[in-house]
Amino acid sequence: MEGNDLISSLKGVGDKTTAYFHRLKLDTIEDLVQFYPKCYLTYEEPILLNEAQEGERMAFRLMISSPILVRLVKKFKIVTCTAEDLSGKVTLMWYNMPFLKKTLHAGQTWIFVGTPVYKKGRLTIEHPEYYTEEQYERMRVTLQPVYSLTEGLTNKTVQKAMIQVMPYIKSQKEYMPKAVIEKYQFWSYSDALAEVHFPVSKERLIEAKKRLIFDEFFLFLNAMYLMKEQTIVVHNHYKIMPSKETKALLQSLPYSLTGAQMRAYEEIKGDLSSKKIMNRLVQGDVGSGKTILAVLALLDTVKAGYQGALMVPTEVLARQHYETIEGLLAPYNVRVGLLTGATKMSEKRVIYEQLKNHELDLIIGTHALIQEQVEYANLALVITDEQHRFGVRQREALASKGKQPHVLVMSATPIPRTLAIILYGDLDISVIDELPANRLPIKNCVVDTSYRPKAYRFIENQVELGRQVYVICPMVEESETIEAENVTDYTVKLQQQLRAGIRVACLNGKMKQADKQEIMEQFSRHEIDVLVSTTVIEVGINVPNATVMMVENAERFGLAQLHQLRGRVGRGGFQSYCIFMSGSKKQETMERLSILNKSNDGFFIANEDLRLRGPGDFFGIRQSGILDFVLADVYDHADLLKMADDAMKWLIKQGWHPRELDSEKFKKKLEGALQL
C-alpha cells in the first residue's frame, strides 16, 4: 500500500463512498491517515438518574418500565418508552428507528448512554445508545474516535477504512531529527499515528497526541525559518515620509487617536522611512481602530508616488473597506479600486490595465489581488487584514507583486505576546491595547439553557426596535455522536419560536461562496433580522446595526474565539449585548465562561484562556481558531509550541539546518505549514 494510492482501492469503498470522502478532501491513503479524530468518546461508570446533570453525556443502568410505543409525527416514526432506576424515571426517545420495538421490551435492564434534558418538565434522553452489561464492559476500556463527517458518511465507515490502512501507518519512517526524539522522549511517528486513530488508553493517547502536535508546530516553525532566511534584512526601495495629507486627514477625523494607536502609527512611520523594509504585525482588539492606521499608511504611500494594496479575507469585508476608505480619501485625489472574485471579468480586465499603468493608486480586495494576471506598476505597501486567515504563502504571494514592498499585517486575534513572538517570528509587533473612548461596552451574560425562552423574547424586543441579531451554533448539521445545537435544525426551530414576520436565515462554511456572500450582503442591507451561523462570521462582516450576539453551546468554544465572535456586535452607536448559553452546568465550565462577563479586554481574556486551559485539551475539539492547525491549538498546547520553538533553536545551535527536514516525503507537510 502506498500513500498516493486512491481511497477507492480500499475494500467496501465504492463510488458513492469515494464521493463522500472526496467532499472532505480525502482522496488518497495518505489523506485518510492525516484525517485525525476531532474528539473521543469515553464510557464511564453508570450513575443514578437523580445524579444526572442536564446537558452532560452520561450512562445509566435502567429497567424499561413501559411498553415500547411507535407513533408517526409528520414524516418521523418516533419510538418512546419509560425507563427507571431506584432514584427516578426518564423518557427515552428515538427517531426513525421502529425496529427497536423488536429489540427492547418492558422489564429488560439495559445500560443507556445519552444526554438528559428536561422537556415539558420531564427528564428525557433523545437517541440514547443502548448496551447489555457485557457489551458495556467492553466499551468501558476503549476510547471511541469521532471523525468530522459529511452527509452520507458515518463514523463506522471511516473507522473501517482506517483499520484497513493500519499496515501503511505502521510502515511510516521517522523523519524528525533523532536528537529531538531522544531529548524530549517522544514516541515514534508511526506509533503516534496508530494510537491517535485507535487509542488503547487515555494515557497512551496523550503521549501520541503530544508527538503529533509537536510535529505540527515544529513543521510550521521550520517553514517560517526558511522563509525568514530568504528575507532577512531587505533594503528599503521605497522610502516613504509622512505627508501633509495625512496630517490633514488626522485633523478632519471626528475623534482623536488613542495613545496606543498613535504609538503604533509612529512605529509604522519609522519603518516606512527607515533603511530596511517594514515587516510589521499590528495586533489590536476588535474595534481598537486598526483600519485608520492602514488608511494613514496607504495615504502616505500614495502621496510618495507609489501604489498600495489591502487584502482582506471576504468579499463583504472588502466592499465595506472600499466604501469607507474611498470616502475618507476622496478629498486627497486618491484613485481607489475594488477587486474580488465576484468582480465581472470585463471589469477585472480594466482594473488590471489600470494597476499596470498606475491609473489606480490603491486597490482593495480578496485573494483576487494575488492572481497571476494582476501586475502593479509601483507597489510599495502591502497590507493584509485578519492575518490569521491568510497563510504565509498568500502574504508572500502578494508581497512578490512588487519589488520587495513594505508589509503590514493586522490581526484582531488577541494572542499573548509570548506566543505572538513565536508564531509571527518574521514580524515586528505593535500592540493596540486600548479602545476608543466613544465605544459603549458590551453587556454580557452567561446562562444555561433554561434561560433560552427569555433570550428569545429579548431578541424579539431588539428586532422590534429595528436592531439585528446573530445566533452562533457550533455545528452545521446533526451529528450521530456529538450533542450540540446545529445550524440547520436550529434555524427551523427559531423560525417557529420567534414572532411571525421576523426574518431568520442561516449561514455556514459548507455553503457555496456565492450563497454565503448573498446571505451576508442581505444581512448587511437589513433584509435579514436574525442570522443563525457557524463561526464563519467570526471575521468578514461589519453590521453596525447588529446589537445581540447569542452563542449556543458556548462551552464548546475557547474564550479567545468567543471574544472574537462578540466583536461582531457593539460596532454602532447602540447598546449591544452578548448572551453566552452553556449546554453544561458544570461549575468549572460556568466559571471559565464568566471571565467574559468580567472583561471586554481581549488581551486579558487571551491570557486568562491560556492560564485556565492548563496542560492541554487532548480529547476535545481545537478551539482557538488561530492558524488552521490540524490537531494543535495555540492556547491548549502553548507548552508544546514553546517546546517546538526551543527545539528548533537548540538544533540550529548544534549545526543543524531546517532545510534538512525538507525531504521529498514531507514537502506536502511543509507546504501545508506555510499555508497556515
C-alpha positions as CSV (number, residue, x, y, z in Angstrom):
1,M,0.0,0.0,0.0
2,E,1.4,3.4,-1.0
3,G,0.4,6.9,0.3
4,N,-0.7,8.1,-3.1
5,D,-3.0,5.0,-3.7
6,L,-6.6,6.1,-4.2
7,I,-9.0,5.6,-1.3
8,S,-11.3,3.7,-3.7
9,S,-8.8,0.9,-3.6
10,L,-10.0,0.0,-0.1
11,K,-12.5,-2.8,0.5
12,G,-16.0,-1.5,0.9
13,V,-15.2,2.0,-0.5
14,G,-17.3,2.1,-3.7
15,D,-18.1,5.1,-6.0
16,K,-20.7,6.6,-3.6
17,T,-18.4,6.4,-0.5
18,T,-15.5,7.7,-2.5
19,A,-17.6,10.7,-3.4
20,Y,-18.5,11.3,0.3
21,F,-14.8,11.1,1.2
22,H,-13.9,13.5,-1.6
23,R,-16.3,16.1,-0.1
24,L,-13.9,16.0,2.9
25,K,-10.9,16.3,0.5
26,L,-9.9,12.7,1.3
27,D,-8.8,11.1,-2.0
28,T,-5.7,9.1,-1.2
29,I,-4.5,6.7,1.6
30,E,-2.2,9.5,2.9
31,D,-5.1,12.0,3.0
32,L,-7.0,9.4,5.1
33,V,-4.1,8.8,7.5
34,Q,-3.8,12.6,8.2
35,F,-7.6,12.8,8.9
36,Y,-7.4,12.7,12.7
37,P,-10.4,12.2,15.0
38,K,-11.9,15.5,16.3
39,C,-12.6,14.0,19.7
40,Y,-13.1,10.7,21.6
41,L,-16.0,9.2,23.4
42,T,-15.4,7.5,26.7
43,Y,-17.8,5.2,28.6
44,E,-17.9,5.9,32.3
45,E,-19.4,4.0,35.3
46,P,-23.3,4.3,35.1
47,I,-24.8,6.7,37.6
48,L,-28.3,7.1,39.1
49,L,-31.0,9.3,37.4
50,N,-31.1,11.7,40.4
51,E,-27.4,12.4,39.8
52,A,-28.0,13.4,36.2
53,Q,-26.7,16.8,35.0
54,E,-28.7,18.3,32.2
55,G,-26.7,18.7,29.0
56,E,-23.9,16.2,30.1
57,R,-23.4,12.9,28.3
58,M,-23.8,10.1,30.9
59,A,-24.5,6.4,31.4
60,F,-27.5,5.0,33.3
61,R,-28.4,1.4,34.3
62,L,-32.2,1.4,33.7
63,M,-35.1,-1.0,33.5
64,I,-37.7,-0.4,30.8
65,S,-41.0,0.1,32.7
66,S,-43.5,0.7,29.9
67,P,-44.4,-0.8,26.5
68,I,-42.4,0.4,23.5
69,L,-44.6,2.8,21.6
70,V,-44.1,3.8,17.9
71,R,-46.0,6.9,16.6
72,L,-46.0,8.8,13.4
73,V,-45.4,12.6,13.7
74,K,-45.2,14.4,10.4
75,K,-42.7,12.1,8.5
76,F,-40.9,10.8,11.6
77,K,-41.5,7.4,13.3
78,I,-40.9,8.3,16.9
79,V,-40.1,5.4,19.3
80,T,-40.7,6.1,23.0
81,C,-40.7,4.3,26.3
82,T,-40.2,5.0,30.0
83,A,-37.2,3.6,31.9
84,E,-36.4,3.9,35.6
85,D,-34.0,3.0,38.4
86,L,-34.4,3.3,42.2
87,S,-34.0,7.1,42.1
88,G,-36.4,8.2,39.3
89,K,-37.8,7.8,35.8
90,V,-36.8,9.1,32.4
91,T,-38.4,9.2,28.9
92,L,-36.3,7.6,26.2
93,M,-36.9,8.7,22.6
94,W,-35.5,7.6,19.1
95,Y,-36.4,9.0,15.7
96,N,-36.9,6.7,12.6
97,M,-35.8,3.5,14.4
98,P,-39.0,1.4,14.5
99,F,-37.0,-1.8,14.6
100,L,-36.3,-1.1,18.3
101,K,-39.8,-2.4,19.1
102,K,-38.4,-5.9,18.4
103,T,-35.1,-5.3,20.4
104,L,-36.3,-3.5,23.6
105,H,-39.0,-4.9,25.8
106,A,-40.7,-3.9,29.1
107,G,-38.9,-5.5,32.1
108,Q,-35.5,-5.6,30.5
109,T,-32.4,-3.8,32.0
110,W,-30.0,-2.1,29.7
111,I,-27.3,0.5,30.1
112,F,-28.3,3.6,28.2
113,V,-25.8,6.4,27.3
114,G,-27.0,9.8,26.3
115,T,-27.5,13.5,27.3
116,P,-30.5,14.1,29.6
117,V,-32.6,17.3,29.2
118,Y,-35.9,18.4,30.6
119,K,-38.7,18.6,28.0
120,K,-42.1,19.9,29.3
121,G,-40.9,19.2,32.8
122,R,-39.9,15.6,32.2
123,L,-36.4,14.2,32.1
124,T,-35.8,13.0,28.5
125,I,-32.9,11.4,26.6
126,E,-33.1,11.5,22.9
127,H,-31.3,8.9,20.8
128,P,-29.5,7.1,23.7
129,E,-27.1,4.4,22.9
130,Y,-28.0,1.1,24.5
131,Y,-25.8,-1.8,25.6
132,T,-26.1,-5.1,27.5
133,E,-23.9,-5.4,30.7
134,E,-21.3,-7.5,28.7
135,Q,-21.2,-5.1,25.8
136,Y,-20.8,-2.1,28.0
137,E,-17.9,-3.6,29.9
138,R,-16.1,-3.9,26.6
139,M,-16.9,-0.3,25.8
140,R,-15.6,0.8,29.2
141,V,-12.0,0.0,28.3
142,T,-12.0,1.8,24.9
143,L,-11.9,5.3,23.6
144,Q,-14.1,5.7,20.5
145,P,-12.6,8.1,17.9
146,V,-15.1,10.6,16.5
147,Y,-14.4,12.0,13.0
148,S,-15.8,15.1,11.3
149,L,-18.4,13.7,8.9
150,T,-20.4,14.8,5.8
151,E,-23.9,13.7,4.9
152,G,-23.8,10.1,3.8
153,L,-20.6,9.2,5.6
154,T,-20.8,7.5,9.0
155,N,-18.3,7.2,11.8
156,K,-18.2,3.4,11.4
157,T,-17.4,3.8,7.6
158,V,-14.4,6.0,8.4
159,Q,-13.3,3.6,11.2
160,K,-13.5,0.6,8.9
161,A,-11.4,2.4,6.2
162,M,-8.9,3.4,8.9
163,I,-8.5,-0.2,10.1
164,Q,-7.5,-1.2,6.5
165,V,-4.7,1.4,6.3
166,M,-3.1,0.3,9.6
167,P,-0.3,-1.6,7.8
168,Y,0.6,1.6,5.9
169,I,0.5,3.6,9.2
170,K,2.8,1.1,10.9
171,S,5.3,1.3,8.0
172,Q,5.8,5.0,8.3
173,K,9.5,6.0,8.7
174,E,10.8,8.6,11.2
175,Y,11.6,12.0,9.8
176,M,12.1,14.1,12.9
177,P,15.8,14.6,13.9
178,K,16.9,11.7,16.2
179,A,18.3,14.2,18.7
180,V,14.8,15.8,19.2
181,I,13.2,12.4,19.7
182,E,15.8,11.5,22.3
183,K,15.8,14.9,24.1
184,Y,12.0,15.0,24.6
185,Q,11.5,11.2,24.7
186,F,8.8,11.3,22.0
187,W,7.1,8.2,20.6
188,S,8.0,7.2,17.0
189,Y,5.9,8.9,14.3
190,S,4.3,5.5,13.2
191,D,3.3,4.6,16.8
192,A,1.8,8.0,17.4
193,L,-0.2,7.8,14.2
194,A,-1.6,4.4,15.1
195,E,-2.5,5.4,18.6
196,V,-4.3,8.6,17.6
197,H,-6.7,6.7,15.4
198,F,-7.2,3.7,17.7
199,P,-6.2,4.7,21.3
200,V,-5.7,1.9,23.8
201,S,-5.9,4.2,26.8
202,K,-6.2,7.9,27.7
203,E,-2.5,7.9,28.9
204,R,-1.2,6.5,25.6
205,L,-3.4,8.8,23.6
206,I,-2.0,11.8,25.4
207,E,1.6,10.7,24.5
208,A,0.6,10.1,20.9
209,K,-1.0,13.5,20.5
210,K,1.9,15.2,22.2
211,R,4.2,13.9,19.4
212,L,1.8,14.8,16.5
213,I,1.0,18.3,17.9
214,F,4.7,19.0,18.5
215,D,5.3,17.9,14.9
216,E,2.7,20.4,13.6
217,F,4.3,23.3,15.5
218,F,7.8,22.2,14.5
219,L,7.0,22.0,10.8
220,F,5.3,25.4,10.9
221,L,8.4,27.0,12.7
222,N,10.7,25.1,10.2
223,A,8.8,26.6,7.3
224,M,8.8,30.1,8.9
225,Y,12.6,29.9,9.5
226,L,13.2,29.0,5.8
227,M,11.1,31.9,4.7
228,K,12.7,34.4,7.1
229,E,16.1,33.3,6.0
230,Q,15.3,34.5,2.4
231,T,14.0,37.9,3.5
232,I,16.4,38.5,6.4
233,V,17.2,42.3,6.1
234,V,16.0,43.8,2.8
235,H,17.0,47.3,1.8
236,N,14.1,49.8,1.6
237,H,13.5,50.6,-2.0
238,Y,10.5,52.8,-1.1
239,K,11.4,55.5,1.5
240,I,8.0,56.9,2.5
241,M,7.9,60.1,4.5
242,P,4.8,61.4,6.4
243,S,2.7,63.6,4.1
244,K,0.8,66.9,4.7
245,E,-2.3,65.0,3.6
246,T,-2.1,62.5,6.5
247,K,-1.9,65.4,8.9
248,A,-5.0,67.0,7.3
249,L,-6.8,63.6,7.5
250,L,-6.0,63.2,11.2
251,Q,-7.3,66.7,11.9
252,S,-10.5,66.1,9.9
253,L,-11.4,62.9,11.9
254,P,-14.4,63.3,14.3
255,Y,-12.3,61.6,17.0
256,S,-8.7,61.6,18.3
257,L,-6.5,58.6,18.0
258,T,-5.8,56.8,21.3
259,G,-2.3,56.7,22.8
260,A,-1.9,53.1,21.6
261,Q,-3.0,54.0,18.1
262,M,-0.5,56.9,18.0
263,R,2.3,54.7,19.3
264,A,1.6,52.1,16.6
265,Y,1.4,54.8,13.9
266,E,4.8,56.2,15.0
267,E,6.3,52.7,14.7
268,I,4.8,52.3,11.2
269,K,6.1,55.7,10.1
270,G,9.5,54.8,11.4
271,D,9.5,51.6,9.4
272,L,8.4,53.2,6.2
273,S,11.2,55.8,6.3
274,S,13.9,53.5,7.6
275,K,16.8,51.8,5.8
276,K,15.0,48.3,5.7
277,I,11.6,47.3,4.6
278,M,8.7,47.1,7.0
279,N,7.5,43.7,8.2
280,R,5.1,44.5,11.0
281,L,2.1,43.0,12.7
282,V,-0.4,45.3,14.3
283,Q,-2.3,43.4,16.8
284,G,-5.3,45.1,18.2
285,D,-8.6,44.1,19.8
286,V,-11.9,44.2,17.9
287,G,-12.8,47.8,17.5
288,S,-9.4,49.2,18.6
289,G,-9.0,51.2,15.4
290,K,-6.5,49.3,13.2
291,T,-8.2,50.3,9.9
292,I,-7.5,54.0,10.3
293,L,-3.8,53.2,10.8
294,A,-3.9,51.2,7.5
295,V,-5.6,54.2,5.8
296,L,-2.9,56.6,7.1
297,A,0.0,54.4,5.9
298,L,-1.7,53.9,2.5
299,L,-2.2,57.6,2.1
300,D,1.4,58.4,2.9
301,T,2.4,55.7,0.3
302,V,0.2,57.1,-2.4
303,K,1.4,60.7,-1.8
304,A,5.0,59.5,-2.0
305,G,4.2,58.4,-5.6
306,Y,3.6,54.7,-5.1
307,Q,0.8,52.1,-5.1
308,G,-0.7,50.3,-2.1
309,A,-2.8,47.1,-1.7
310,L,-5.1,46.0,1.1
311,M,-6.1,42.3,1.1
312,V,-9.0,41.1,3.3
313,P,-10.5,37.6,3.8
314,T,-14.0,38.1,2.5
315,E,-15.8,40.0,-0.3
316,V,-18.2,41.6,2.1
317,L,-15.4,43.0,4.2
318,A,-13.5,44.1,1.0
319,R,-16.6,46.1,-0.2
320,Q,-17.1,47.6,3.3
321,H,-13.4,48.7,3.5
322,Y,-13.6,50.0,-0.1
323,E,-16.6,52.2,0.7
324,T,-15.1,53.5,3.9
325,I,-11.6,54.2,2.5
326,E,-12.8,55.7,-0.7
327,G,-14.9,58.1,1.3
328,L,-12.0,59.1,3.6
329,L,-9.5,59.6,0.8
330,A,-11.8,61.3,-1.7
331,P,-10.6,64.8,-0.7
332,Y,-7.0,63.8,-1.4
333,N,-7.4,62.7,-5.0
334,V,-6.6,59.0,-4.4
335,R,-7.8,56.7,-7.1
336,V,-9.2,53.6,-5.3
337,G,-10.2,50.3,-6.9
338,L,-12.0,47.1,-5.7
339,L,-11.1,43.7,-6.9
340,T,-12.8,40.4,-5.7
341,G,-13.7,37.0,-7.1
342,A,-17.2,38.5,-7.8
343,T,-15.9,41.3,-10.0
344,K,-17.0,40.7,-13.6
345,M,-14.3,39.6,-16.0
346,S,-14.8,42.7,-18.2
347,E,-14.3,45.0,-15.1
348,K,-11.3,42.9,-14.0
349,R,-9.5,43.5,-17.3
350,V,-10.0,47.2,-16.9
351,I,-8.6,47.1,-13.3
352,Y,-5.6,45.0,-14.4
353,E,-4.7,47.7,-17.0
354,Q,-5.2,50.5,-14.5
355,L,-2.9,48.8,-12.0
356,K,-0.3,48.1,-14.6
357,N,-0.3,51.7,-15.9
358,H,-0.6,53.3,-12.4
359,E,-4.0,54.7,-13.2
360,L,-5.1,53.3,-9.8
361,D,-3.2,54.3,-6.6
362,L,-4.8,51.9,-4.2
363,I,-6.5,48.5,-4.6
364,I,-8.7,46.8,-2.0
365,G,-9.7,43.2,-2.5
366,T,-9.6,39.5,-1.6
367,H,-7.3,36.7,-2.8
368,A,-8.1,38.1,-6.3
369,L,-5.2,40.6,-5.7
370,I,-2.6,37.8,-5.9
371,Q,-3.9,36.1,-9.1
372,E,-1.3,35.7,-11.8
373,Q,-2.9,38.2,-14.2
374,V,-2.5,41.1,-11.6
375,E,0.5,43.3,-12.3
376,Y,1.4,46.5,-10.4
377,A,3.3,49.5,-11.7
378,N,4.9,50.5,-8.4
379,L,3.6,48.5,-5.4
380,A,5.3,49.8,-2.3
381,L,2.9,48.8,0.6
382,V,1.0,45.6,1.1
383,I,-1.5,45.3,4.0
384,T,-3.3,42.1,4.9
385,D,-6.2,42.3,7.3
386,E,-7.1,39.5,9.7
387,Q,-3.6,38.0,9.5
388,H,-4.6,34.5,10.8
389,R,-6.9,34.0,7.9
390,F,-4.1,34.4,5.4
391,G,-1.2,31.9,5.1
392,V,2.5,32.8,5.0
393,R,2.4,31.8,1.3
394,Q,-0.5,34.1,0.5
395,R,1.1,37.0,2.2
396,E,4.4,36.2,0.4
397,A,2.5,36.0,-3.0
398,L,1.1,39.5,-2.6
399,A,4.4,40.9,-1.5
400,S,6.1,39.3,-4.5
401,K,3.9,41.5,-6.8
402,G,6.2,44.4,-6.1
403,K,9.9,44.9,-5.8
404,Q,10.0,43.8,-2.1
405,P,7.3,46.2,-0.8
406,H,6.7,47.1,2.8
407,V,4.4,44.5,4.5
408,L,1.9,45.4,7.3
409,V,-0.4,42.7,8.7
410,M,-3.3,43.3,11.0
411,S,-5.0,40.9,13.4
412,A,-7.9,41.3,15.8
413,T,-6.9,37.9,17.4
414,P,-5.6,38.8,20.9
415,I,-2.6,36.4,21.3
416,P,-0.5,36.7,24.4
417,R,2.8,38.4,23.4
418,T,4.9,35.3,24.3
419,L,3.1,33.2,21.8
420,A,2.8,36.0,19.2
421,I,6.6,36.4,19.1
422,I,6.9,32.6,18.3
423,L,4.1,32.5,15.7
424,Y,5.0,35.7,13.9
425,G,8.7,35.5,14.4
426,D,9.3,37.1,11.0
427,L,7.4,40.3,12.0
428,D,7.9,43.2,14.4
429,I,4.9,43.6,16.6
430,S,2.8,46.6,17.5
431,V,0.0,46.2,20.1
432,I,-3.1,48.4,20.3
433,D,-4.2,47.7,23.8
434,E,-6.9,50.4,24.4
435,L,-10.3,51.0,22.9
436,P,-11.6,54.4,21.7
437,A,-13.4,56.3,24.4
438,N,-16.7,56.6,22.5
439,R,-17.3,52.8,22.4
440,L,-20.2,51.6,24.5
441,P,-19.1,48.5,26.5
442,I,-21.0,45.3,25.5
443,K,-23.3,43.9,28.2
444,N,-22.6,40.2,28.7
445,C,-24.4,37.3,30.4
446,V,-23.5,33.7,30.9
447,V,-26.6,31.4,31.3
448,D,-27.7,27.8,31.0
449,T,-30.3,26.5,28.5
450,S,-33.2,27.3,30.9
451,Y,-32.8,31.0,30.0
452,R,-33.5,30.3,26.3
453,P,-37.2,31.4,26.3
454,K,-36.2,34.7,28.0
455,A,-33.4,35.1,25.4
456,Y,-35.9,34.6,22.6
457,R,-38.2,37.3,24.0
458,F,-35.2,39.7,24.3
459,I,-34.3,39.0,20.7
460,E,-37.9,39.8,19.6
461,N,-37.7,43.1,21.5
462,Q,-34.4,44.1,19.9
463,V,-35.8,43.3,16.4
464,E,-38.9,45.4,17.2
465,L,-36.5,48.3,18.0
466,G,-35.1,47.9,14.5
467,R,-31.9,46.1,15.5
468,Q,-30.4,42.8,14.2
469,V,-29.2,39.6,15.9
470,Y,-26.5,36.9,15.4
471,V,-27.1,33.4,16.8
472,I,-24.0,31.2,16.7
473,C,-24.1,27.3,16.8
474,P,-21.0,25.1,16.9
475,M,-22.2,22.6,14.2
476,V,-23.6,22.7,10.6
477,E,-25.8,19.6,10.8
478,E,-26.8,16.9,13.2
479,S,-24.0,14.5,14.3
480,E,-24.5,10.9,15.3
481,T,-22.1,11.2,18.1
482,I,-21.9,14.8,19.4
483,E,-24.7,16.6,21.4
484,A,-24.8,20.2,20.3
485,E,-27.1,22.7,18.6
486,N,-26.7,22.6,14.8
487,V,-27.3,25.5,12.4
488,T,-29.7,23.7,10.0
489,D,-32.2,22.4,12.6
490,Y,-31.8,25.4,14.9
491,T,-32.8,27.8,12.1
492,V,-36.1,25.9,11.7
493,K,-36.7,25.8,15.4
494,L,-36.0,29.6,15.8
495,Q,-38.4,30.4,13.0
496,Q,-41.1,28.6,14.9
497,Q,-40.2,30.2,18.3
498,L,-39.9,33.8,17.2
499,R,-42.9,36.0,16.3
500,A,-44.2,35.8,12.7
501,G,-42.6,38.4,10.5
502,I,-39.1,38.1,11.9
503,R,-36.8,37.2,9.1
504,V,-34.5,34.4,10.0
505,A,-31.7,32.9,7.8
506,C,-28.8,30.6,8.2
507,L,-25.2,30.7,7.1
508,N,-22.5,28.1,7.3
509,G,-19.0,27.4,5.9
510,K,-20.2,24.5,3.8
511,M,-22.3,26.7,1.6
512,K,-21.1,27.8,-1.8
513,Q,-19.1,31.0,-1.7
514,A,-21.7,32.9,-3.8
515,D,-24.5,31.8,-1.5
516,K,-22.6,32.8,1.6
517,Q,-21.8,36.1,0.0
518,E,-25.5,36.7,-0.8
519,I,-26.7,35.9,2.8
520,M,-24.0,38.2,4.3
521,E,-24.9,41.0,2.0
522,Q,-28.7,40.6,2.7
523,F,-27.9,40.8,6.4
524,S,-25.8,44.0,5.8
525,R,-28.7,45.5,3.9
526,H,-31.1,44.6,6.8
527,E,-33.1,42.2,4.7
528,I,-32.5,39.6,7.5
529,D,-33.2,40.2,11.1
530,V,-31.7,37.2,12.8
531,L,-28.7,35.4,11.2
532,V,-28.0,31.8,12.5
533,S,-24.5,30.9,11.7
534,T,-21.4,28.9,12.5
535,T,-18.2,30.7,13.3
536,V,-17.9,31.6,9.6
537,I,-19.0,35.2,10.6
538,E,-16.0,35.5,13.1
539,V,-14.4,37.7,10.6
540,G,-15.6,39.5,7.5
541,I,-18.8,41.1,8.3
542,N,-19.4,44.6,9.8
543,V,-23.0,45.4,10.6
544,P,-23.2,48.4,13.0
545,N,-27.0,47.7,13.4
546,A,-26.4,44.3,15.0
547,T,-26.8,44.6,18.7
548,V,-27.2,41.0,20.0
549,M,-24.9,38.0,19.8
550,M,-26.2,34.8,21.3
551,V,-23.8,31.8,21.3
552,E,-25.3,28.3,21.8
553,N,-23.1,25.7,23.4
554,A,-20.6,28.4,24.4
555,E,-18.7,25.8,26.4
556,R,-17.5,24.3,23.1
557,F,-15.5,27.4,22.1
558,G,-12.3,28.8,23.5
559,L,-12.6,32.2,25.4
560,A,-10.5,33.9,22.8
561,Q,-12.8,32.7,20.0
562,L,-15.9,33.7,21.9
563,H,-14.4,37.2,22.4
564,Q,-13.7,37.3,18.6
565,L,-17.4,36.4,17.9
566,R,-18.5,39.1,20.4
567,G,-16.7,41.6,18.3
568,R,-19.4,41.3,15.6
569,V,-21.7,43.5,17.8
570,G,-21.1,46.8,19.5
571,R,-20.0,48.4,16.2
572,G,-22.7,51.1,16.1
573,G,-24.0,53.8,18.5
574,F,-26.5,51.4,20.1
575,Q,-26.1,49.4,23.4
576,S,-25.1,45.9,22.5
577,Y,-25.5,42.6,24.3
578,C,-23.9,39.1,24.2
579,I,-25.6,36.0,25.6
580,F,-23.3,33.0,26.2
581,M,-25.5,30.0,26.6
582,S,-23.9,26.9,28.0
583,G,-25.2,23.4,27.5
584,S,-23.2,22.3,30.5
585,K,-23.9,23.4,34.1
586,K,-20.5,22.2,35.4
587,Q,-19.1,24.7,37.9
588,E,-15.7,24.9,36.1
589,T,-17.4,25.5,32.8
590,M,-19.5,28.3,34.1
591,E,-16.5,29.8,35.9
592,R,-14.5,29.8,32.7
593,L,-17.2,31.5,30.7
594,S,-17.8,34.1,33.5
595,I,-14.4,35.6,32.6
596,L,-16.3,37.0,29.5
597,N,-18.7,38.7,32.0
598,K,-15.9,40.4,33.8
599,S,-14.0,41.9,30.9
600,N,-14.3,43.1,27.3
601,D,-10.5,43.2,27.0
602,G,-9.3,40.7,24.5
603,F,-5.7,40.6,25.8
604,F,-6.8,39.9,29.4
605,I,-9.2,37.2,28.1
606,A,-6.4,35.6,26.0
607,N,-4.1,35.4,28.9
608,E,-6.9,34.0,31.2
609,D,-7.7,31.5,28.5
610,L,-4.1,30.4,28.4
611,R,-3.9,30.2,32.2
612,L,-7.1,28.2,32.6
613,R,-6.6,25.6,29.9
614,G,-3.6,24.2,31.7
615,P,-1.5,21.5,30.1
616,G,-3.8,20.9,27.0
617,D,-7.1,19.5,26.0
618,F,-6.1,16.2,24.3
619,F,-9.6,14.8,24.0
620,G,-11.8,17.7,22.7
621,I,-12.0,19.8,19.6
622,R,-9.5,22.6,18.8
623,Q,-11.0,25.8,19.8
624,S,-8.9,28.9,19.3
625,G,-9.2,29.4,15.5
626,I,-5.7,31.0,15.4
627,L,-3.9,29.4,12.4
628,D,-5.6,26.4,10.9
629,F,-3.5,23.6,12.5
630,V,-5.0,20.1,12.4
631,L,-4.5,18.8,15.9
632,A,-2.6,21.7,17.5
633,D,-4.3,24.6,19.3
634,V,-2.2,27.7,20.2
635,Y,-3.9,28.1,23.6
636,D,-4.4,24.5,24.6
637,H,-0.9,23.4,23.6
638,A,1.1,26.6,24.3
639,D,3.6,24.5,26.2
640,L,4.3,22.3,23.1
641,L,4.5,25.4,20.9
642,K,7.2,26.8,23.2
643,M,8.9,23.4,23.3
644,A,9.0,23.3,19.4
645,D,10.5,26.8,19.4
646,D,13.1,25.7,21.9
647,A,13.9,22.5,20.0
648,M,14.3,24.5,16.7
649,K,16.7,27.0,18.3
650,W,18.6,24.2,20.1
651,L,19.1,22.2,16.8
652,I,20.3,25.2,14.9
653,K,22.9,25.9,17.7
654,Q,24.1,22.2,17.2
655,G,24.7,23.0,13.5
656,W,21.5,21.5,12.1
657,H,19.7,23.4,9.3
658,P,15.9,23.5,8.8
659,R,16.4,22.7,5.1
660,E,17.5,19.2,6.2
661,L,13.8,18.4,7.1
662,D,12.6,19.3,3.6
663,S,12.7,15.6,2.4
664,E,10.6,14.5,-0.6
665,K,8.0,12.8,1.7
666,F,7.4,15.9,3.8
667,K,7.3,18.5,1.1
668,K,3.5,18.4,1.3
669,K,3.5,18.8,5.1
670,L,5.9,21.7,4.9
671,E,3.7,23.3,2.2
672,G,0.7,22.8,4.5
673,A,2.6,24.5,7.3
674,L,3.3,27.5,5.0
675,Q,-0.4,27.8,4.1
676,L,-1.3,28.5,7.8
